[in-house]
Amino acid sequence: MQEQVKIGKVTLNFKHYSGVDLYSDGAIENDLLEIVKKYKKEEYAQVIEERANWPILYHLSEQRANIVEWIPMDPKAKVLEVGSGCGAITGMLSQKAGEVVACDLSRRRSEINATRNKDCDNVTIHIGNFRDIEPDLPKDFDYIFLIGVFEYGQGYIGTDNPYEKFLKMLKAHLKKGGRIVIAIENRLGLKYLAGCAEDHLGTYFTGIEGYSSDSVAKTFTRNGLINIFKKCGINEYHFYYPYPDYKLMTLLHSDYYLPKFGELQDNVRNFDRDRLVLFNEKHAYEDLVKDGMYQEFANSFEVILGPAFDTIYSKYSNDRVDEFKIRTDIAIDRAGRKIIKKFPLTKAAKEHVFEMRDAYAGLMEKYRGGDFEVNDCQIDEKQGCAIFSFVNGVPLASLLDECIDKDDMDGFNALLNEYIRRINYKPDYPVSDYDLIFSNIMVNGPIWTIIDYEWTYGKCIPAKEQVWRALYCYRLEDRKREKFDPKPVFDKLGIKDEEMQSLLDEEFAFQKYVTGNSKSLVEIWKDIGRKVIIPKEIAGETQGLRREDCIQVYFDEGAGYSEDDSLFPEEQYDDKNTVNLDIRVTADCKTLRIDPAFAPCMVTILSATWNGEAFADDGVDVSIHPVNGKWISDDSIVFNNEDPNIEFGLTSDKLSVQERNHLCVKYIMTLLPTNQAEAIFESLNEEEAIQDSASNSCGFIKKLGKKIIQKREERYYKDEEE
């Protein structure tokens, strides 16, 4: 074997390769190599959507590089990356540094790395065990990166106190003033307490309970890491907290800028495997934030060993089209003041960022003499960013939340009316901030400041439409906010139902304009098909885990239903309480059960398809248990208790069953007061109910076929038009 070979412009060094890959993700690596050979980087997002596979998402997602993209780096910097894997981080380091030396145990993974980054002429990858490679490495690196690697110290070093020896070994290769960057899971991360399996071993609570001596990997608490650093003589360290974790980070907090109340909402989704949900992580985080304990329970750490950075917070908006991909930082300037910087993440986004200065000028003129302040904006050509002052105060959204938490609806309405009053200033002025939502307004006593006006246009948007969108976005972010009924406000503003539908269509169009046709991470998570399991014993007891309108889906593969074989889909309600479910079903599933709510309700089934096709005329059996519900028409059912459920029999010869199937169901669900549901239930003709139930001992059965579905859809859309 040649000691060095080239793939594109990348050098692979095999001097210390034993001929055996000591680490592998298995057969998926063959798929990854095929993908990076066949597709360009800009096409990876489409591949991720099509394959719906966690390893492909993990290795190819653009968001993987967020964990290092924010780090300011001299373009001449010399960088060592230990455990470079398939190159998700290597490519970004190559863009930021002058020279990148990478090390990895696996030849196959290094080939994937070199192939995807083949245009990088400043990258060398050493293949082999780090213990063997280390003596040949220079001692003048500006940065050493361990991204998801430090936990494998036992495997890299293989002696007593491996983690301390690993760090001491690395320190010897740093130049004076250099930095080591470690990204690693927190073994007490809230998601692991709430029911996510340990990342490396796939078992529940392994990290929390303490690892066995032969564990292939070991993560640490915050104090556990600090103890290791101090044993190595490292006293200068700075903790950052990637959220949801370091793998697909969208937010980065620090000890100098911690999360605010209600900020951490992206908790339930888990891409690598199914998970339990033992409590509501959002609510738990809110209390931890209040008590100043977030650092101990963050899901991941990113630790800088060495001199501090000015950046104390970063937020990524790179789930957009290239023209709008940006990063927002909070940094400390030379005077010790906090400032905000917005950076374009692509060349195409530079214009979008620089136009924020024009938006500032337009809004300043609009609200001159009014009761909105506008946060100032300057353009820094040298840094290539827009710079804003840091505004003290409390987001209007948080003030509204406090009113809801205290059941102070008078206070809520007072704040909302004040917002409406202020936004109505100069209603005909041809400049409008489309995104003037509550979270973009900072309140400091009587001073209300617009802090983010990224989506400002040179046209007049009626104030009532801005109010509608502010309330829509506010309620969408947290279901507890639905306690506030906006309909009286809309009625007062003169927004009719048909106008709301038009505004909703406009909102969807705007989101597609920003994100393009690409799927969101939520949609990709659904396609991957991970289950979210709430144990039955606690599902009804823990606050916030289960709402009345929560949906649960069960799968029977021949052994009956169980909580372990169920999921809680992220349902999509529109303003008519219409739900669209797209459920992935295996070929082994005999019966599927949908629990549309956990309260008395009425359900009207509008349509159902199997793998995109309507059911045949003789259809699929749809049944309900006579104790729980009654058919009140061909398509509608009333349930009079807290256990409504609808069963879909999937054994019909008319169904074309594949290895992976999709059952799509569209229905309207309306919650009913218990007394009303019981009255409807009892008023139904008893003889007819008995006759219907006699057709099947398990309950009422209807055939869901093309004719019935067509009839229902025609009636639904006719009502919608009227």
Buried (B, 14 or more C-beta within 10 A) or exposed (E): EEEEEEBBBBBBBBEBBEEEBBBEBEEBBEBBBEBBEEBEEEEBBEBBBEBBBBBBBBBBBBBBBBBBBBBEBEEEBBBBBBBBBBBBBBBBBBBBBBBBBBBBBBBBBBBBBBBBBBEBEBBBBBBBBBBBBBEEBEEEBBBBBBBBBBBBBBBBBEEEEBBBBBBBBBBEBBEEEBBBBBBBBBBBBBBBBBBBBBBBBEEBBBBEEEBEEEBEBBBBBBEBBBBBBEEBEBEEBBBBBBBBBBBBBBBBBBEBBBBBBBBBBBBBBBBBEBBBBBBBBBBBBBEBBEEEEBBBBBBBBBBBBBEBBEBBBBBBBBBBBBBBBBBBBBBBEEEEEBBBBBBBBBEEBBEBBBBBBBBBBBBBEBBEEBEBBBBEBEBEEEEBBBBBBBBEBBBBBBBBBBBBEEEEBEBBBEBBEBBBEBBBBBEEBEBBBBBBBBBBBBBEEEEBBBBBBBBBEEEBBBBBBBBBBBBBBBBEBBEBBBEBEBEEBBEEBEBEEEBBBEBBEBBEEBEEEBBBEBBEBEBBBBBBBBBBBBBEEBBEEBEEBBEEBBBBBBBBEEEEBEBEBBBBBBEEBEEEBBBBBBBBBEEEBEBBBBBBBBBBBBBBBBBBBBBEEBBBEEBBBBBBBBEBBBBBEBBBBBBBBBBBBBBBBBEBEEBEBEEEBBBBBBBBBBBBEEEEBBEBBEEBEEEEBEEBBEEEEBBBBBBBBBEBBEEBBEEBEEEEEE
